[in-house]
Amino acid sequence: MVDRCVLKQMTAPIDCSAQFKRNRQQTWWATRVWCLVEAIAILALFLGPRGNEATFSEGQFTFQLVCVVVMMISGLATILATRKYYICPRCDEVPGRSGVSLFPYVCPNCGATLM
């Protein structure tokens, strides 16, 4: 069985750097709203109503719980969009070994030049 990465290399040559630039732009357009929502939720959480254990009301707890849930949802959406769009054109994997490389010159998975 032929590996998918090897099969893509054997077919038409791909301009990896131009395609990766388009992938990066597409990732930014897909994640920018979620990043903004997450930043607003973080600000609301830290600048919102506060109180100690004696004066902590149910409304304050609900507000903080909603902020945390919104942060989790927007973080998950950002991760999913990054895994979908921020990929190497040659091997269709996210560039990076133990995370996401933000400015990779070479894909660590297949060796394609990305920048």
N, C-alpha and C positions, 0 to 999 in steps of 0.2 A: 504494500500500500504506500502510495506517495504522500509525503507530508504536504499539507496545504501551502506552507511557506515556500517549499521547493517548487510546487506546481505553479504558483504565482510568479516565481522568478523565471521559469521556463517559458511563460507566455509573453505577451507584449511588454516591453520595457516601460517602466513607470517613472515619471519625474517625481521622485519622492519628496523633494524639498518643496515644490510648488503645491503638491497635493496635501502635504502635512501642514503647510501654511493655511490652506483652506480648511483643513480639519480643526486647526487651532481657532480660527475665526468662528467656525460653526459651534465649537465648544463654548466660546465666550458668549455668543448670542443665545445659546441654550441655557447657560447657567447664570447670566447676569441678574435676572429677576430674582432667582432663588438666593443669590448672594445678598442682594439688597433686602429681601424679606428677612433673611437670617440676621443681618446687621441691625435692622429695626427691632427684631425680637430681642436681641442681646441688649440693645440700648433700653428698651422698655423694661426688661428684667432688672437691670441695674439702676435705672432712674425711676422706676415705678414705686408704688407704695411699699413702705417698709414698716416693720413693727417688731417688738420683741414677743416672747412667748405669751405674755399676759395680754397684749393688745393685738395679737395677730388674728384678724377676722377671716371668716370664710371667703369673703370677696377677695381679699388679698391673696389667699391661698389659691383660689381659682385663677386669678390673673397671672400669678407666677407659673401655675401649672400649664396654662394655655401658652405662655411664652416658651416654656421648655418643649412642649409638644410641637409648636411651630418651628423651633430651632431644629428639632430632630427630623421633621418632615423635610424642611428645606435642605438640611445637610444630606439626607438620603437622596433627594432629587438631584443635588449637585454631584454626588458620587456616581449616580446612575448615568447622568448626562455625560460626565467625564469618561466613564467606561464605554459609552456608546460612540462618542464623537472624537475623542482625543486618542486616535489610534495611528499606528504606523501604516502607511499605505501598502507596504510590501507584505508584512506578516499579520496585519489586522490585530495587533496586540497593543496594549497601552505601554508606551516607552517607560521603562524603569524596572528595576529588579525587585525592590521592596517598597514600592510606592510609585508615585508619578514624578517623572523628571520634568520640571517646568520648561527648561530650555535645553533640550537634548540636541547635540550636534549629530550624534550617531545613535541609532536604535540599539540598545543593549541586547535585544532579543535576536535580531537578524543581521545587524551591521549596516543597515541602509543609512545613507546620509540624509538627515532631516533638515538641516539648516545650511 
